Amino acid sequence: MKFRCMRPWGRLLLAGASVATLACLLADHQARADDEGRQIETVTVTAKRLNLMGTASTASEGVVSDKEIQLAPIYRPGQLLETVPGLIVTLHSGEGKANQFLMRGYNLDHGTDLETYVDGMPINQPTHAHGQGYTDLNFMIPELADELTFTKGPYYADVGDFGAVGSVRVRFRDVIPDEAIATVGSYGFERLFAAGSEPLDNGELLEAAEIQHYDGPFTNPDDARKVNGVLRYSEGDDTSGFSLTTMIYHQLWTNTTDVPLRAIDEGQIGWFGTLDPSDGGNALRASLSVQYHAPVGAGQFDASAFYIFNQLHLFNDFTHYLVDPVHGDQEDQYENRDVLGGAANYAVSMSFGDIDNEILVGVQTRYDILQVGRLPSEGEQPLPMWETGDDPPSFFNDDRVRLFAGAVYVQATTRWTTEFRSVIGLRDDYQFGSDLDLLAPLHEQDGYTNGGTRGQTLPQPKGSVVYQPLGNLEFYLSAGEGFHSADLRGVNQDRSVDLGLPNTPLLARQWGEEIGGRALVGQDIAVTVAFYNLWQQSETIIDPDVGQDSAGPPSERYGYEINLTWQIRNWLEFYGSYSGDHTRFTQPFDDGTGHYGTFITDAPAATGSFALYLENLGPWGGGLEYRYLGNYPLSSGPCVNAYAEKYFDQPCGAAPTAVGHVDGKGFGELNLDADYTTPTGWIATLGIYNLLDTHAAAAEFWYVDRLENEIDTYPDGRADIHEHPLEPIMFRVSISKRFG
């Protein structure tokens, strides 16, 4: 395994030469600036981005400050995560559904391989009704986000399940100005937000609530209705103090999911149309969390605990009349989930002779109790089994699942000299799950069952070496192992009916290497460059026939990332990020459409963003951002006769599928927020999103479906590109008032 992973080291070492060249040029520029005694204006927006020298262990970690979070021109809560360099957040279905995440050549689907925490609570949901690691951020109120930290790669001991590609932690604020905001906008957007905090005993009590409605540009309006509430009490700070937070979220919506292009081309529906107007969903989330901080002895102790309740129903019709020519292929994916868990860590500095060390030890645990399933439906009403005709057993699931996850880790940061330091970590994860398959007799007719128990432990070494030849220049060399967990139901199956991939591991290994650099030019420019490689034991792939993720073959990626922060003036910041990525399966993959090859479907070749943030220019503030998603393969390769005959009983030229390789097109979108503050505390904000009115798909997929008028002519369906449109240009106007 590791021999395969080590092959790209040659590429990484060659890339290191360009890191060193760029960094030395920047350092030389810094030296000249110092010699000239140039006066640097006060940094306000990017202080935390610029203040990682001497503390970071890789070039791919960072901090996003409150100011930059609030200035980002976003139109969905999940897009806050786009402040992470190279991360794109999009959507392929209804407004209440979890976003699609794309980064470093990964289609992370709804959160697989992106470990996400909000206010100390894990958001990823394993063994989920719709997607492994499902990350729904619709409960997050953007105004409450105070700080965001991120990592990339499997190099950090405190990052666990779903975090090998990236991790994000959003911290909530303890104090907020008393304010009320009213927003109206295009396509039926309406929002009311109110928040405030006040002293209580020795701490602060924060209260916040929002109500929101949005139809979108769709022929069948989303009619998304959302309610959010937060109550938080806090005392002290991150060194000595605690917080207690409760949240409640509820949303109802209609889905306009991705549709086949031929339905648009043939005039059956328009660009914003749907083939099943009854698709929709509803979600309910409630949580209680506590965080505690205290100095203990010579070190710092931090702990957290949480309880989360999630309830979800998703009604989706992906393949239309492919399986059931009478009722259609709509399905109800549902779950009720209770999660209990916590974490604790202790950090202490100690010296061995003249060598300074910082030791971090920690534990993490969570326990999920859930009912999860999938049943055919029509018009959001369940279909009795005897009415579903030829629906295969795999279209029916009803499981009672228990999942335990626990981890211990230790990390030592050693400063060998003033120039060299190392960060060495070891993490050990253990997961155990049990599944009671309530439909086992039905599944056994097809030779498998979801039921059973599985457990696995996985030790993961991690390490970085850091060289700091100058105070404004660092180089990093990192390697490590991580993992993502697999859906317990798939792990328990005696065989994978759809993929022919038995013995899916519960914890799929990931191994990565990275070389990078970080340089400061004066106090106003920061540059990071990273070249990475990441190997994965089992790629998570999207299976549209069941509307879920499945475990796929091994994969490998390599690429680069460049990030630039420039504080042009004390009121103006430029931020740019670009990532170029090469992605492949390590063995050919049958994608179910007659195509066969090593291309990873929906894995983007590039992602990036370029932004200007303006703050306190008199009464003006705002943000202008261009977000970019590069092109990506939709099929795993060209059509191959053997596989066309497998699915359509015809060779490639005659089968209802494309002959050549199929690619998807990315998009570029320009967004703007501008606000004006009066001396009396009134703020007027104008948001213009998709400012250039780009006509593009927010997400594209390639799979087999069948339309109602094709039931008699295409017994095995037709392969086609399926698209969900990017919203056209839209406007939002907010009026807010701050009190006191």
N, C-alpha and C positions, 0 to 999 in steps of 0.2 A: 504493500500500500504506500509506504512512505517513499519507496523508490520512484513510483509513478509521480508522487507529488513533488519530488525534488527536481524533476527535469526542467522546470522553468527557471531554476536558479540562475542559469546563464543569462536569460533575458533580464532577470532582476538585477544582476550585477552590472550588465551593460547599462541598464537604466540608471544605476547609481551614479555613473559618470555624469549624466546630465543633471542629476540632482546636485551633485557637488559643484559643477560648473555654474549653474544658476545661482546656487546659494552663495558661492564665493563672490560672484559679481555683485550680488545684493549687499554682501558684507562690506565689499570695497566701497560701494556707494555710501553705506552708512559711515564708514571711516572718513570719507571726504566731507560728508555733511557735518560730522562732529568737528573736524578741523576748521571748517568755515564758521563754526559757532552758530549754525542756523537755529533760530528760535522755532520751536514746534508748538502749534496751538494745542490747547487742552483737548484731549480725546474724551468724547462723551458717549458715543453710541457703541463703539467697538472695544471698550476697555477690556472686557473679559476675553474677547477673541484674541487680543494682542498680548494677553498676560499669561500665556501657557509656557513660555520659555523657562526651562529649568524644572518643570513639573510634569509635562506630558511624557508618555512612554512611547507614543507613535505619532506620526504625522496625521493620522486619521481619527483623532479625537478632538473634541472641542466643546466650547460653551457658547450658547447664544443668550444674550442678555435680554432683560425685560424690554428695554427700549426697542431693540430690533424686532422682537416678537410682536409688539404692539404696532410697529410701523409697517409690517409686512402686509401687502395688499391681497388679502385672502377672501374667498367667498364661501368656504366651507371650513368647519373647525379642524378637520384632519389636515388641511393645507398648512397649518402651523408647522407641521413636521418638514415642510419644504425649506425651512431655514437650515436644515441639515444639508450640507453640500452634496449635490448630486442625487438627491432624493426627489422623485416626482410622485405626487399623490393625485390620482384620477378616480374615475367612477365608471362602471359599466352597467349600472342598473339604477333602481330607485334611490331617492335621496336619503332614506333611512338605513340603507345597507352600508356595511363597512366599505371603506375606500379600497382601491387597488394601489399598491405601493411598488415602485420600480427603482432599483439602485444597483450600481456596479454590475450591470449585465444580468440582473435578476428581475424577472417578474415575480415579486414577492406575494402575488395574489392578494389576499385580504390580511396579510400580516405574517405569513410563514417566513421565518428567517429574519424578522425584524422584531427583536424583543422590545416591548414598549411598556413603560411604567408611567402612571399619572399619580402624583401625590403619594408615592410609595406603594401603589397597588399595581400588580401585574395585570395587563389588559389582554394579552394573548390568551385564547381559549383552546386548549388541546381537545382532540376527539370532538370536534364541533359538527353541528348539523350541516354546515355549508362549506367550511374550509378549515384545514388544520392551522391552528394559531390565529384564528379569526380575531381581528382587532377593530372593534367598533369604537370610534372616538366621538360619536355624535353627542355623548353626554358631557363633553368637555366645553366649558364656557371660555372662549378665547381671552376675555378680559381678566380672567383669574390666573392665567399663566404668568409666572414670575421669572422663570429661568428654564432653559432647556440644555441638557448635556447629551452628547452623543459619542459613540465609538463605532468603529468599523473593523471587522476582522475578528478572528478567534484568539486574541492576544491578552485578554483581560480576565483575571481570576474571578471577579465578581459578576461577570456576565455569563448567563447560563442558557437555558433552553430558548431556541429561536434567535439567539443573539450572535451567531457566527458571522453572518453577513453584516449586521448592524444592530445597534441598540440605541434607544432614545428614552430619556427620563425627563418628564415635565414636572416641574415643581410649582405648586400653587403658592400664591402670596398670602400673607397673614393680615395685611392691612390694605384697604382700598378706599379711595375717596368716595364719599357719598355722591352717587350720580344716578341719573336716569337717562336712557337712550331710546329713542323711537326711530325706526328705520322703515322706509318703504322703497320698493324698487320694481324693476321689470319682472314680468311673468309671475305676478302675484306674490312677490316677496314682501313679507311683513314681519317685523320683529320688535318686541318690547323687552328691554333689559333694565333691571334696577339692582343696585348693590350698595353696600355701605358697611362700615365697621365702626365699632365704638369700644372704649375701654370697659372692661368688666373684671372686677376683682384685680388680680395681678396680671391680666392678659388682655387680649383683644377678641371680640366676637365679630365675625364677618358673616354677612348674609348676602346671598345673590340669587336672582331668579331670572329666567328668560322664557318668553313665549314666542314661537316662530311658526310661520306658514310660508310654503313655497310651492308653486305649481310647476315651474320650469317651462320651457318652450314647447313642451310635448303636446301632440294632438290629444292624447288622453292625459290630462293634467296629473302631476304627481300628487297634488293635494296633500303634501307632507305637513303634518301638524305635530309640533314638538313642544314639550314642556321640560324645563330643567330647574332644579333647585339645589342650593348648596348652603350648608350651615357649618361654620368652622370656629372653633375656639383654640387659641394658641397663647402660650406664655414663653418668654425668653427668646432664644435664637438657636442657630444650628450647633452651638457649642454646649449650651445648657438651657434646655427648655423642652416643650412638647406641643403637639397639636392634636386635636380630635376633630375629625371631619365626617360629616354625613352628606350623602348626595342621593338625589332621586331624578330619574329620567324616564320619559315615556314618549313614544313617537308612533304615529300611524302614517302610512304612505301607500301610494300606488307605484308599481314598477313599470318603467318603459325599459325593457332589457335590450340586449344586443339582438339585432334582427338580420336575416340574410339579405345580402345586397340585391339578389334577383327579385325579391318582393318589392323593393323600391324601383328597380329598373323596369319591372313589368307594370308599375303603376298601381299595385295593390295597396300600398301605403306610401306616405310621404317620408321625407328625411327624418322627421320627428315622430313618425307613427309607430304603432305597435300592432302585433298580430294577436295578442291576447290582452284586452283591456282589463281583465279581471286579475292580472298579476298584481301582487302587492305584498305588504308585510306590516308587522307591528313588533315593537320592542319595548321591554321594560327592564330597567336596571336600578338597583338600590345598593348602597354600600355604606360601610362604617369603617373608618381607618384611624389609626393612632400612630404617631411618630414621637420618639423619645430620644433626647440627646443629653449626655452628661459626661463631664470629665471624670475619669476613674483612674486613680493612681497617677502615673505619668502619661497616660494616654487618653484617647477619646472613645467613648462607647456610644453607638447609635443602634436603635432598634425600631422595628415597625411591626404592626399587626393589622389584619384586615378581614372583613367579611364582605362578600359580594354576592348579590343575587342577580341572575340574568334570566330573562325569558324572551324567547324569539319565535316568531313564525315568519317564514319566507315562502311566498307562493310564486314560483317561477315556471315558465313554459319555454324551455330552451330548444327542444327539438320538434315541437308543434304536433305533427301527426305521424311521426316516425314509428312510434311504438304502438300507440292506440289510435287507430283510424276513426274511431267513433267519438270518443270523449276528448281526444287530444292528450298531450303529454304534460300538462301542468302537474306540479308536485308541491306538497306541503312539507318543507323542512322545518322541524320544530325542535326546541329543547327548553328544558327548565334546569337551571344550574345553580348550585350553592358552592361557594368557594371560601375556605378558611385557610389562613396562612400567616406567615410572618418571616422576619429576617432580623439578624443581629450581626454586628461586626465591631471589632475593637482594633484601633490603630494606635501604635506606640512607637516612639523613636528611641533607639538605643545605639550605643557605640561599642565597637570592639576594637580597642586600641585607638588608632586614628581614623578608623573607618566608620562612617555614619550609616545607620540602617533605619529604615522605616518598615515596620512589620504590620501587616494587615491580616487578620483572621476573621472568618465569618461563616455563618450558616444561613441557609434559606430553605423554606419549606412551604408547601401548599397541598391542600386536599380538596379535590373536586368530586362532588356528588351530583350526578346528572341523569336525567331522562332525555334521550336523544333519538330522533327518528326521522323517517322519510316515508310518506305515503302518497299515492296518486290522488289528485283532486281535480275538480272541475268547477270553475267559478268560485274558487276559494272554499269549496265544500268537499269534504272527503268522499271518495268513491269506495263503495263496498268492494271487497276483493272479487266477488263473483261478477262484477260489472266491468272489470278492467281487461277482459279479453286476454290478449297474449302478453301482458306485462310480465317480464321475467321476475324471478324471486328477488333479484338484487334491487328491484324498484321498491321493495317493501322492507323497512327497517323499524324496529322498536326495541331499544336497548336500555337497560339500567346499568350505568357505568360508575365505577369508583376508581379514582386516580390519585395516587400519592406520588409526590415528587419531593425529594430532599437533596441538599447539597452542602458540602463543607469545602472551604477553600482557604489557602494561605498564600500570601504574596509578600515578597521581600524586595524592597527598593534599596540598593546598596550604592553609595557614592564612593567609588574606589579612589578617585582623585577629583580634582576640581573640573576635569574635562570628561571623565568617564563615569557613567553610572549604569547599573543593570536593574532590570525589573524581572524577577523570576517568580512564576506562580504555579501552583498545582491545585486543580479543582477535581472533585470527585462527585458525580451525580448518580443518584439511584432513583429509579422510577418503577412503580408497580401498579398494575391495573387489573381490574376484574370486570367482566362484561356478562350480564345475564341477557341472553338473546331471547326475547319473548316470541320471536318468529322462527326459532330454530328448526321446527319441523318443516316449514316451508323452504328455508335455505338449504337444508340437508337434501332436499330433492334435487338441488343443483350441485351437490357435492361439497358444500362448505357450511360453516357457521361463524357468526360473529362472536359467539360466546367463548369464554375461557379466561384464563389468567396469564399474565406475562410480567416478568420483571427483568431489569437489566441495570447493571452498574457500569459507569464509564469514567475512568480517570483521564484527565486531560492536562498535559503539561503545556505551559505557556511561557514565553520569555521575550524580552527586548534588551538590546544593548544600545545605549545612547552615548554619542560623542558630541561634546560641546566645545569646539575649538575657540569660539568667541562668545561673548555675552549675548550676541544677537543672532547666533547661528547654531543649529543642532542637526545631527544626522541620526537616523533610527534604522535599526535592523531588527526585525521581529519575526517570530514564528510561533505557531500554536495550534492546538486542536480544540474544536468545539463540536456542537451537534445540534440537531433539531429532533424532536420526538415525532413519532408517526401516530396516526389515528389508530387507537387500540383495536377498533373493529377490523381494520385491514390487516393488522398484525396477527390477529387471532384466526383469520380465515385460513383454512387448509390450503387454499390456492387463491390467487387473485384472478377472478373470472375474466376481467377486462384486459389485464396486462400480461398474464402468464408469468408473473414474477413472485414465486413463492418465497417464504422465509424472510419477509420484510422485517428489518430490525426495529425494535421499539425506539432505540436511540441511534440515529443514523450519524455516523462520524463525518466531520468536516475538518480539513487541514489547510492551513493557509500560511503564506509567507509574504512579507512586505519589506520594502526598503523605501525610505523617504527622508525628507528634509523640511526644516522649518526655519525661516529667516525673517528678521525684522529689519526694516529700513527706516531709520529714525524712530519716531514714536507713532508714525502715522500709516505705515504700510506693513502688512504681514502677508507672507507667501508660504504656502505649504504645497509640496509635491510628493506624491506617493505612487509607487509601482507595486502591484499586488498580484498574487496568484491564490486561487482558492479551489480546492478539490472537494467533492461531495460524494459520499458513499451512495446516496439515494436522492435524486432530484425530485422535488415535489412538483407534480404536473397537474394541470386542470383537466378533469374528465367531464365534458359537457353532457354526456349521456346521463350522468347521475347528478350533475350540478355540484360536484364535490372535488376535493383534491385527492390524488392518489399518489402512492409511492412509485417513482420511476427509476430508470437506470442511473449509474454514476455519471458525474459531469465534472468539467474542469473549466475554469475561467482565469483569464489574466487581463490586466488593463492598467490604466493610469488615471490619476486624478490631480488636477491643478486648482488651487483655490487662492484668491487674492482679495484681501481686505485693504481698502485705502481710505483713510480719513482725510478727505480732500480739504475740508474746512471743519471747524468745530461744530458746524450745523449740517454738514453734508458728508455722507459716506457712500462709497462704491463697494459693492461686493459681487464677485464673480466666481463661478465654479463650473468646471467641465470635467466629465469623466468619459473616457473611451474604453470600450470593453470588447473582448473576444470570448465567445461562449460556444461550447460544444459538449454533447454527450461523448463519453469515452467509448461507447459502442452504439451501433445503429439502433434506431428506435422506430417502431411501427406506431404511427399516430392515429390509426383508425380510419384514415380517409383514402387508403391505397398508396400513401406516400411513406417513404422509408429513408432514413438518413440520420445524421448526427447533429443536425441543427436543433437548438433548444427553442421551442415555440414561445413567442412573446417575450423573448429576452432581448432588451434594447441594446443597440450598438453604441449608444451614447446618451447621456443625460446632462443637463446643465441648467444654470440660471444666472441671470445678470440683473443686478438691482441697484437702484439709487434710493437712499433713505435721507430724508430731510427732517430736521428737528429744530424747533426754536429759532426759526428765521423770522424774528418778530412774532406775529401771530400765526405763522404758517407752519405746517408739518405735513408729512405724508411719505408715500413710497411708490416707486415705479419699478416693476419687475417683469422681465422676459423669462418665461419658463420654457424649457426645450426638452422634448422627448424624441430621440432618434428613431430611425426605422428598425424593424425587427422581423425575424422570420415567423411565418404563421404555420408552415408545414415543416416536418422534420427533414424533408428532402424532396426529390422529384418523385413522380409516380413510378412504381415498380409493378410489373405485370402480375407477379405472384400475389402481391398484396391487394391489387385492384380486383383480382379474381376472388380473393378471400372475402371481400366485403360486397362486391357487386356482381360476381359471376361473369365478369367481362374484363378483357385486357384494357390497358390504360387508354388507348385511343377511343374505345367505345364506352368505357365506364363514365358515369356522371361525376367526374372529378377532373381537376386540372391535370395536364400532362407534366408540366414543369414545376419547379419549386415555387411556392407561394410566399410572398412577403407582405408585411403590413407597413403602413406609413405612420410615422410619428406626427408631432405637431409642435408649433411654436405659438405661445400665447402671451400677449402683453397686457398687464393689469396695472391699474392706478388707483391709489387712494390719496385724496388731498383734503386736509382739514384746516379750518380757520377758527381760532379761539379768541373770544372777546374778553375784555378786562372783567366782565361781570360773571364769568364762568360758563357762558354758553359756547358750545362747539358745534360747528356745521361741517359735515363730512360728505364728500362726493366720491363714490366709488364707480369706476368704469372698468368692467372686466371683459376680456377679449376685445381690447381696444381697437385692434385691426380687423375685427370681425372675421377671423380665420375660420374657414369652412374645412373641418377635419373631424376625424373620429377621435373621441376620447379613449376608446379601447376597441381593439379588433381581435377576432378569434377565427379559427378555421376548423370547421367540424361538419358532420353530416346531420341534416335534418330533412323534413319533408313537409311541404305545405299542403293545405287542404285540397287544392286543385291538382295535386300530384299523386294522390293516393293510388289511383289506378295505373298511372304511367311509370312511376318510380317505386317499385316494391321495396327496394333497399335504401331509398332516400337519395339525396344529392349532397355532395360536399360543396360548401360555399363559404365565402368570407362573411362574417357577422360583425356588425359595427354598432356601437353606441355613440351618438353624436356629441361633439363638444358644443356647449351652449354658445349661441351667437352673442354679439355685443349686448351687454346689459348694464343697467345703471341702478345704483342704490344711493339714496340720500338719507343721511342720519342727522338728527338734531339731538344734542345731549346737553345736560345741565349738571354741573358739579356744584355741590352745596358746601358751605362752610369754608 
